[in-house]
Amino acid sequence: MIVKLVGIFFVVLGTIVSLAFWIPGIINKKQLKGIMGSRYSLIYFIYFTNGPLLLIIGASILTFLVR
């Protein structure tokens, strides 16, 4: 039961982070690029580890561990 809840939480959180990053207006990428400067590419790493990766982990948990 707890594993299923963790899987659902990861899927929901991964989806929210992914949508927040790609929907224009939620995150001002130009302002973020101005603040981060040369470290802006780090944003994509943070996005990937908190967006699609959580979604993949959550879906994997729900697919393979919950029976």
Biopython code that builds the backbone (N, CA, C, O; Angstrom):
import numpy as np
from Bio.PDB.StructureBuilder import StructureBuilder

atoms = [
    (1, "MET", "N", (0.822, -1.193, 0.000)),
    (1, "MET", "CA", (0.000, 0.000, 0.000)),
    (1, "MET", "C", (0.869, 1.261, 0.000)),
    (1, "MET", "O", (0.603, 2.203, -0.746)),
    (2, "ILE", "N", (1.905, 1.272, 0.838)),
    (2, "ILE", "CA", (2.781, 2.449, 0.905)),
    (2, "ILE", "C", (3.561, 2.601, -0.397)),
    (2, "ILE", "O", (3.774, 3.718, -0.869)),
    (3, "VAL", "N", (3.986, 1.485, -0.974)),
    (3, "VAL", "CA", (4.726, 1.541, -2.237)),
    (3, "VAL", "C", (3.842, 2.130, -3.334)),
    (3, "VAL", "O", (4.309, 2.917, -4.157)),
    (4, "LYS", "N", (2.580, 1.750, -3.342)),
    (4, "LYS", "CA", (1.644, 2.278, -4.332)),
    (4, "LYS", "C", (1.456, 3.788, -4.147)),
    (4, "LYS", "O", (1.417, 4.530, -5.129)),
    (5, "LEU", "N", (1.340, 4.240, -2.909)),
    (5, "LEU", "CA", (1.192, 5.676, -2.642)),
    (5, "LEU", "C", (2.437, 6.459, -3.052)),
    (5, "LEU", "O", (2.331, 7.560, -3.592)),
    (6, "VAL", "N", (3.610, 5.894, -2.799)),
    (6, "VAL", "CA", (4.860, 6.546, -3.207)),
    (6, "VAL", "C", (4.923, 6.637, -4.728)),
    (6, "VAL", "O", (5.314, 7.667, -5.276)),
    (7, "GLY", "N", (4.540, 5.567, -5.405)),
    (7, "GLY", "CA", (4.512, 5.579, -6.868)),
    (7, "GLY", "C", (3.571, 6.636, -7.413)),
    (7, "GLY", "O", (3.921, 7.363, -8.342)),
    (8, "ILE", "N", (2.387, 6.727, -6.846)),
    (8, "ILE", "CA", (1.418, 7.740, -7.279)),
    (8, "ILE", "C", (1.954, 9.141, -6.998)),
    (8, "ILE", "O", (1.815, 10.035, -7.833)),
    (9, "PHE", "N", (2.561, 9.340, -5.834)),
    (9, "PHE", "CA", (3.138, 10.641, -5.480)),
    (9, "PHE", "C", (4.220, 11.041, -6.479)),
    (9, "PHE", "O", (4.248, 12.185, -6.932)),
    (10, "PHE", "N", (5.109, 10.114, -6.825)),
    (10, "PHE", "CA", (6.175, 10.411, -7.788)),
    (10, "PHE", "C", (5.604, 10.758, -9.161)),
    (10, "PHE", "O", (6.085, 11.681, -9.818)),
    (11, "VAL", "N", (4.590, 10.028, -9.593)),
    (11, "VAL", "CA", (3.983, 10.307, -10.895)),
    (11, "VAL", "C", (3.350, 11.700, -10.901)),
    (11, "VAL", "O", (3.542, 12.468, -11.843)),
    (12, "VAL", "N", (2.608, 12.017, -9.867)),
    (12, "VAL", "CA", (1.947, 13.328, -9.795)),
    (12, "VAL", "C", (2.979, 14.448, -9.707)),
    (12, "VAL", "O", (2.870, 15.445, -10.421)),
    (13, "LEU", "N", (3.970, 14.295, -8.848)),
    (13, "LEU", "CA", (4.999, 15.325, -8.692)),
    (13, "LEU", "C", (5.801, 15.505, -9.983)),
    (13, "LEU", "O", (6.076, 16.634, -10.388)),
    (14, "GLY", "N", (6.173, 14.406, -10.624)),
    (14, "GLY", "CA", (6.902, 14.489, -11.887)),
    (14, "GLY", "C", (6.104, 15.189, -12.968)),
    (14, "GLY", "O", (6.656, 15.964, -13.750)),
    (15, "THR", "N", (4.809, 14.920, -13.017)),
    (15, "THR", "CA", (3.945, 15.571, -14.000)),
    (15, "THR", "C", (3.825, 17.065, -13.726)),
    (15, "THR", "O", (3.884, 17.873, -14.653)),
    (16, "ILE", "N", (3.660, 17.432, -12.473)),
    (16, "ILE", "CA", (3.532, 18.852, -12.113)),
    (16, "ILE", "C", (4.809, 19.614, -12.449)),
    (16, "ILE", "O", (4.748, 20.708, -13.011)),
    (17, "VAL", "N", (5.959, 19.049, -12.112)),
    (17, "VAL", "CA", (7.234, 19.721, -12.405)),
    (17, "VAL", "C", (7.424, 19.857, -13.911)),
    (17, "VAL", "O", (7.860, 20.904, -14.388)),
    (18, "SER", "N", (7.100, 18.808, -14.661)),
    (18, "SER", "CA", (7.246, 18.862, -16.116)),
    (18, "SER", "C", (6.344, 19.927, -16.721)),
    (18, "SER", "O", (6.780, 20.706, -17.569)),
    (19, "LEU", "N", (5.100, 19.962, -16.293)),
    (19, "LEU", "CA", (4.173, 20.962, -16.822)),
    (19, "LEU", "C", (4.590, 22.373, -16.428)),
    (19, "LEU", "O", (4.501, 23.293, -17.242)),
    (20, "ALA", "N", (5.037, 22.553, -15.208)),
    (20, "ALA", "CA", (5.456, 23.879, -14.749)),
    (20, "ALA", "C", (6.646, 24.390, -15.547)),
    (20, "ALA", "O", (6.773, 25.592, -15.778)),
    (21, "PHE", "N", (7.516, 23.484, -15.967)),
    (21, "PHE", "CA", (8.702, 23.902, -16.701)),
    (21, "PHE", "C", (8.375, 24.259, -18.145)),
    (21, "PHE", "O", (8.979, 25.177, -18.700)),
    (22, "TRP", "N", (7.445, 23.562, -18.755)),
    (22, "TRP", "CA", (7.210, 23.745, -20.182)),
    (22, "TRP", "C", (6.058, 24.672, -20.523)),
    (22, "TRP", "O", (5.985, 25.132, -21.663)),
    (23, "ILE", "N", (5.151, 24.975, -19.599)),
    (23, "ILE", "CA", (4.057, 25.904, -19.890)),
    (23, "ILE", "C", (4.594, 27.326, -19.767)),
    (23, "ILE", "O", (5.088, 27.717, -18.710)),
    (24, "PRO", "N", (4.498, 28.100, -20.850)),
    (24, "PRO", "CA", (5.016, 29.476, -20.806)),
    (24, "PRO", "C", (4.281, 30.310, -19.755)),
    (24, "PRO", "O", (3.069, 30.182, -19.581)),
    (25, "GLY", "N", (5.011, 31.140, -19.080)),
    (25, "GLY", "CA", (4.410, 32.041, -18.102)),
    (25, "GLY", "C", (4.534, 31.574, -16.667)),
    (25, "GLY", "O", (4.532, 32.397, -15.751)),
    (26, "ILE", "N", (4.642, 30.282, -16.449)),
    (26, "ILE", "CA", (4.780, 29.793, -15.076)),
    (26, "ILE", "C", (6.199, 30.045, -14.584)),
    (26, "ILE", "O", (6.410, 30.544, -13.478)),
    (27, "ILE", "N", (7.168, 29.692, -15.425)),
    (27, "ILE", "CA", (8.573, 29.951, -15.107)),
    (27, "ILE", "C", (9.114, 30.893, -16.176)),
    (27, "ILE", "O", (9.081, 30.564, -17.361)),
    (28, "ASN", "N", (9.608, 32.048, -15.777)),
    (28, "ASN", "CA", (10.170, 33.021, -16.702)),
    (28, "ASN", "C", (11.609, 32.615, -17.016)),
    (28, "ASN", "O", (12.527, 32.906, -16.249)),
    (29, "LYS", "N", (11.793, 31.938, -18.154)),
    (29, "LYS", "CA", (13.110, 31.399, -18.493)),
    (29, "LYS", "C", (14.129, 32.496, -18.806)),
    (29, "LYS", "O", (15.318, 32.325, -18.534)),
    (30, "LYS", "N", (13.682, 33.616, -19.372)),
    (30, "LYS", "CA", (14.615, 34.708, -19.673)),
    (30, "LYS", "C", (15.179, 35.310, -18.389)),
    (30, "LYS", "O", (16.377, 35.575, -18.293)),
    (31, "GLN", "N", (14.316, 35.521, -17.414)),
    (31, "GLN", "CA", (14.771, 36.068, -16.134)),
    (31, "GLN", "C", (15.668, 35.060, -15.419)),
    (31, "GLN", "O", (16.675, 35.432, -14.818)),
    (32, "LEU", "N", (15.298, 33.795, -15.489)),
    (32, "LEU", "CA", (16.101, 32.746, -14.866)),
    (32, "LEU", "C", (17.476, 32.656, -15.518)),
    (32, "LEU", "O", (18.479, 32.451, -14.834)),
    (33, "LYS", "N", (17.521, 32.809, -16.847)),
    (33, "LYS", "CA", (18.801, 32.784, -17.558)),
    (33, "LYS", "C", (19.663, 33.976, -17.159)),
    (33, "LYS", "O", (20.882, 33.847, -17.044)),
    (34, "GLY", "N", (19.044, 35.134, -16.948)),
    (34, "GLY", "CA", (19.778, 36.317, -16.503)),
    (34, "GLY", "C", (20.355, 36.140, -15.111)),
    (34, "GLY", "O", (21.463, 36.600, -14.832)),
    (35, "ILE", "N", (19.617, 35.483, -14.241)),
    (35, "ILE", "CA", (20.080, 35.252, -12.871)),
    (35, "ILE", "C", (21.180, 34.202, -12.838)),
    (35, "ILE", "O", (22.191, 34.377, -12.158)),
    (36, "MET", "N", (20.985, 33.111, -13.573)),
    (36, "MET", "CA", (21.917, 31.980, -13.525)),
    (36, "MET", "C", (23.182, 32.213, -14.350)),
    (36, "MET", "O", (24.245, 31.700, -14.000)),
    (37, "GLY", "N", (23.084, 32.971, -15.428)),
    (37, "GLY", "CA", (24.245, 33.221, -16.274)),
    (37, "GLY", "C", (24.756, 31.953, -16.930)),
    (37, "GLY", "O", (23.996, 31.230, -17.576)),
    (38, "SER", "N", (26.039, 31.683, -16.765)),
    (38, "SER", "CA", (26.649, 30.517, -17.415)),
    (38, "SER", "C", (26.211, 29.200, -16.785)),
    (38, "SER", "O", (26.434, 28.135, -17.361)),
    (39, "ARG", "N", (25.598, 29.259, -15.621)),
    (39, "ARG", "CA", (25.133, 28.035, -14.953)),
    (39, "ARG", "C", (23.714, 27.656, -15.364)),
    (39, "ARG", "O", (23.112, 26.766, -14.762)),
    (40, "TYR", "N", (23.174, 28.324, -16.381)),
    (40, "TYR", "CA", (21.791, 28.088, -16.794)),
    (40, "TYR", "C", (21.550, 26.645, -17.231)),
    (40, "TYR", "O", (20.460, 26.112, -17.026)),
    (41, "SER", "N", (22.549, 26.011, -17.826)),
    (41, "SER", "CA", (22.370, 24.621, -18.273)),
    (41, "SER", "C", (22.111, 23.684, -17.096)),
    (41, "SER", "O", (21.563, 22.598, -17.283)),
    (42, "LEU", "N", (22.493, 24.086, -15.901)),
    (42, "LEU", "CA", (22.217, 23.296, -14.702)),
    (42, "LEU", "C", (20.712, 23.172, -14.459)),
    (42, "LEU", "O", (20.254, 22.194, -13.868)),
    (43, "ILE", "N", (19.947, 24.161, -14.916)),
    (43, "ILE", "CA", (18.487, 24.127, -14.772)),
    (43, "ILE", "C", (17.915, 22.893, -15.465)),
    (43, "ILE", "O", (16.992, 22.266, -14.945)),
    (44, "TYR", "N", (18.453, 22.541, -16.627)),
    (44, "TYR", "CA", (17.943, 21.369, -17.343)),
    (44, "TYR", "C", (18.240, 20.085, -16.581)),
    (44, "TYR", "O", (17.427, 19.161, -16.594)),
    (45, "PHE", "N", (19.377, 20.014, -15.928)),
    (45, "PHE", "CA", (19.694, 18.842, -15.104)),
    (45, "PHE", "C", (18.721, 18.749, -13.930)),
    (45, "PHE", "O", (18.192, 17.676, -13.638)),
    (46, "ILE", "N", (18.492, 19.870, -13.265)),
    (46, "ILE", "CA", (17.559, 19.890, -12.134)),
    (46, "ILE", "C", (16.155, 19.540, -12.608)),
    (46, "ILE", "O", (15.443, 18.786, -11.945)),
    (47, "TYR", "N", (15.755, 20.085, -13.752)),
    (47, "TYR", "CA", (14.435, 19.771, -14.303)),
    (47, "TYR", "C", (14.313, 18.283, -14.592)),
    (47, "TYR", "O", (13.313, 17.658, -14.237)),
    (48, "PHE", "N", (15.335, 17.710, -15.242)),
    (48, "PHE", "CA", (15.259, 16.295, -15.615)),
    (48, "PHE", "C", (15.184, 15.399, -14.387)),
    (48, "PHE", "O", (14.426, 14.430, -14.376)),
    (49, "THR", "N", (15.960, 15.709, -13.355)),
    (49, "THR", "CA", (15.945, 14.848, -12.173)),
    (49, "THR", "C", (14.669, 15.012, -11.363)),
    (49, "THR", "O", (14.300, 14.109, -10.612)),
    (50, "ASN", "N", (13.990, 16.137, -11.499)),
    (50, "ASN", "CA", (12.773, 16.354, -10.724)),
    (50, "ASN", "C", (11.495, 16.225, -11.541)),
    (50, "ASN", "O", (10.410, 16.173, -10.962)),
    (51, "GLY", "N", (11.586, 16.172, -12.840)),
    (51, "GLY", "CA", (10.394, 16.065, -13.678)),
    (51, "GLY", "C", (10.230, 14.670, -14.249)),
    (51, "GLY", "O", (9.606, 13.808, -13.631)),
    (52, "PRO", "N", (10.789, 14.450, -15.424)),
    (52, "PRO", "CA", (10.598, 13.162, -16.096)),
    (52, "PRO", "C", (11.161, 11.977, -15.321)),
    (52, "PRO", "O", (10.600, 10.883, -15.373)),
    (53, "LEU", "N", (12.253, 12.179, -14.608)),
    (53, "LEU", "CA", (12.834, 11.055, -13.869)),
    (53, "LEU", "C", (11.896, 10.587, -12.760)),
    (53, "LEU", "O", (11.725, 9.383, -12.567)),
    (54, "LEU", "N", (11.289, 11.519, -12.031)),
    (54, "LEU", "CA", (10.311, 11.129, -11.011)),
    (54, "LEU", "C", (9.108, 10.444, -11.649)),
    (54, "LEU", "O", (8.568, 9.486, -11.097)),
    (55, "LEU", "N", (8.695, 10.932, -12.800)),
    (55, "LEU", "CA", (7.579, 10.326, -13.515)),
    (55, "LEU", "C", (7.913, 8.895, -13.922)),
    (55, "LEU", "O", (7.085, 7.996, -13.775)),
    (56, "ILE", "N", (9.115, 8.684, -14.430)),
    (56, "ILE", "CA", (9.552, 7.339, -14.834)),
    (56, "ILE", "C", (9.674, 6.423, -13.622)),
    (56, "ILE", "O", (9.230, 5.276, -13.667)),
    (57, "ILE", "N", (10.265, 6.915, -12.549)),
    (57, "ILE", "CA", (10.408, 6.096, -11.337)),
    (57, "ILE", "C", (9.037, 5.734, -10.775)),
    (57, "ILE", "O", (8.799, 4.584, -10.404)),
    (58, "GLY", "N", (8.138, 6.711, -10.712)),
    (58, "GLY", "CA", (6.794, 6.444, -10.204)),
    (58, "GLY", "C", (6.038, 5.447, -11.058)),
    (58, "GLY", "O", (5.380, 4.549, -10.535)),
    (59, "ALA", "N", (6.129, 5.600, -12.370)),
    (59, "ALA", "CA", (5.461, 4.659, -13.271)),
    (59, "ALA", "C", (6.072, 3.267, -13.150)),
    (59, "ALA", "O", (5.358, 2.266, -13.209)),
    (60, "SER", "N", (7.388, 3.201, -12.983)),
    (60, "SER", "CA", (8.050, 1.900, -12.806)),
    (60, "SER", "C", (7.608, 1.229, -11.514)),
    (60, "SER", "O", (7.358, 0.024, -11.490)),
    (61, "ILE", "N", (7.513, 2.003, -10.448)),
    (61, "ILE", "CA", (7.050, 1.452, -9.170)),
    (61, "ILE", "C", (5.639, 0.895, -9.327)),
    (61, "ILE", "O", (5.345, -0.216, -8.884)),
    (62, "LEU", "N", (4.774, 1.678, -9.961)),
    (62, "LEU", "CA", (3.389, 1.236, -10.121)),
    (62, "LEU", "C", (3.273, 0.034, -11.055)),
    (62, "LEU", "O", (2.384, -0.800, -10.886)),
    (63, "THR", "N", (4.163, -0.057, -12.036)),
    (63, "THR", "CA", (4.094, -1.150, -13.001)),
    (63, "THR", "C", (4.702, -2.437, -12.464)),
    (63, "THR", "O", (4.099, -3.505, -12.572)),
    (64, "PHE", "N", (5.894, -2.339, -11.887)),
    (64, "PHE", "CA", (6.641, -3.553, -11.554)),
    (64, "PHE", "C", (6.556, -3.977, -10.092)),
    (64, "PHE", "O", (6.661, -5.168, -9.799)),
    (65, "LEU", "N", (6.372, -3.043, -9.175)),
    (65, "LEU", "CA", (6.401, -3.409, -7.764)),
    (65, "LEU", "C", (5.020, -3.599, -7.149)),
    (65, "LEU", "O", (4.883, -4.287, -6.137)),
    (66, "VAL", "N", (4.009, -3.004, -7.745)),
    (66, "VAL", "CA", (2.655, -3.124, -7.186)),
    (66, "VAL", "C", (1.894, -4.150, -8.004)),
    (66, "VAL", "O", (1.635, -3.949, -9.190)),
    (67, "ARG", "N", (1.544, -5.232, -7.369)),
    (67, "ARG", "CA", (0.814, -6.311, -8.067)),
    (67, "ARG", "C", (-0.399, -6.685, -7.295)),
    (67, "ARG", "O", (-1.147, -7.571, -7.710)),
]
sb = StructureBuilder()
sb.init_structure("model")
sb.init_model(0)
sb.init_chain("A")
sb.init_seg("    ")
for serial, (resi, resn, name, xyz) in enumerate(atoms, 1):
    if name == "N":
        sb.init_residue(resn, " ", resi, " ")
    sb.init_atom(name, np.array(xyz, "f"), 0.0, 1.0, " ", f" {name:<3s}", serial, name[0])
structure = sb.get_structure()
